[in-house]
Amino acid sequence: MLLTQNLAYEQVLMYTNELLSEKSKEMMHTQYNKKYPDGGYIDLYGYGILIDPYYNHGHKLLTHNGGFIGTMTTFDRYPKDNIFVVVLSNNESESHIISYGLAGMLFNKEVEMPYKHISVLIESKLLEKYVGKYDNIEILLSNEKLYLNNLETELVAESKIKFFRQNNNDRTFDR
């Protein structure tokens, strides 16, 4: 029932002028800031929504996500495609990653299905090849382990070319 009500609300909110005027929706969909002060990732927020983040599959995307103690939610609207993807999670799954995969399927993109990561040992000399700065990301090596940006975020090998974050295995890195 809640999902049906939310979808009906989204239809009224975004496709009519019953709750928001065209001018208000235009303001909502306008990007007001472009980068974090430290020069980090692009931050494309309008009023209450993220506009065309890098994971938009090449389609216009208006999105909002969030969570609180054990829950995560994502509302992704692809207005030009008339697609609205909603993910509600009560197990702390990264809802925006699930939504990205679902949208990818709708857009006939290749999608990597979730799987259980299994760590493997690789030679220390091979790890040295990954150390360096890559735009805003830095890969560090300490005590024969790779780290992402600091010595708190360990990267664990699952092959010679693919790694996952020890503290969040929904994030993988490969060359």
N, C-alpha and C positions, 0 to 999 in steps of 0.2 A: 504494500500500500504506500509506504513512504517513497519508494522509488517512483511509482506512478505519479504521486503528487509532485515530486521534484521534477520529473520530466515535463509534466503539465506546466509547472511554474517556469521552467526554462523556456518552454515554447512561448508563453505569454510575455516573459521578460525580454527575450531576445528577438522575437519575430513580430511583435506588435508594439504599439506606442501606448498601451494600456497602463504600464507601470513606469516606463522611462520614455522620455521624448527622444526624438532622433538626435537632437543636440546632446543630450545626456549620454546616449549610447556612443556617439562620436567621441565625446570626452573620455568615456570609459575605454575605448579602443585606441586611444592615442598614446604613444610611448612617451613617457616623461623623463626617464633617466636611462642612460645608455651603458654606463660601466660603474662598477664598485669603485670607491675612492682609491683602493690599492691597485687599480688597473686590472683586476681579476676578470672573471667571466662576465659576459654581456648580460645586463639585467634590463629586460625590456618590459617594464610594468606600465600598465595604464592604471585606471582606478579599479583596483581589486582583481585584476587578471594579468597573467603573463601573456605577452603577445609574440607569436612566432618564435618560440624558443628553438634552439638548434635541433631538437628532436622532432621537428614538425613534418618529416617525410616529404618535404618540398610542397606542402599544402598550407594554406592559411590556417593557423591554429590559435585559438583563444583558450586559455587554460587556467585553472586554479586548483591547487591541492593543499593538503594540510593533514594534521593529525593530532592526537592527544592520547597519551598513555595506552598503548596497545592498539590504536586504530590509525588507519591512513585512508585518505580519500582523494580521488582525482576526478575532476570534471573537465573533459576535453571537448571543445566544440570546433568542428571544421565547417565554418559557415558556408563556404563556397561549394562544399561537397554535401551539405545538408546531413552531416554525421555528428552525433553526440555520443561520446564514449564516457561511461561512468564506471568507476571502480571503487568499491567500498570494501575495506579490509579490516578484519578484527584480529589479525595475527601479526601485525607490524610489518607485513610485506610492503615493499616499495610500490605503492599503488600506481605511481606515474610510469614505472617501468612496465608494469602489467598493461596499462593503458596504451603505452607506446607499442607493445607487441600486438595488442588487439587491433589498433589502428593500422599497423603494418600489414596485418592479414587482410583488412578491408581494402588496402591500397595495393594488394598483390605484391608486397615486398617480401624478401626472404627474412624470416624471423627465427632467431635462435631460441629454441624451447628451453625452459628452465631445467636444470639438472643439478645433481649433487656434485660439488667440487671435491676432487680427491687430490691431495697434495702429493707431489713427487720431489725427490731430491735431484738437483742438477748441480753440475760442477761450479765451483766458486769463480773460475775463470770466465765462464759463460755469463754469470751474473754481472761481472764487471762491464760487459758490453752494453748493458742497459743504463748504467749510471750516467746522469747528465741532466741538463735543463731542456725541456720541451715546451716552449711558450711559457704558460703559467704553471707548469708542472715540473717538479724536480724529483728525480729518482735518486735515492741515496743508498749506499751500501755500508753496512756495519755488522760486524761479527758474522759474516757470510750470509746475511739476509738483506733483501731489498726492502726499501721503505718509500712511501709516497709523501713527499713534501716535509716530513718530519720523522723523528725516530719513534713515533707513537703509532703510525699507520703502516703496519707490515703488509708487504705484498708476498703472497705465497705462490710458488710455481705449481701449475697443474700440467705443464708440458715445458718444452724448451723455449717456447715462444708465447705462452699464455699464463697470466697471473691473476689471482683474485685477492681482494682486500681481506685481511684476516678479521677485521672488525665489521665487515659488511660484504658478505660474499655475493651480493647482487651486483657488485661492481667488478668487472673484469677488464684486464688490459692485455693487449697483444700487439705484436709488431706487424 
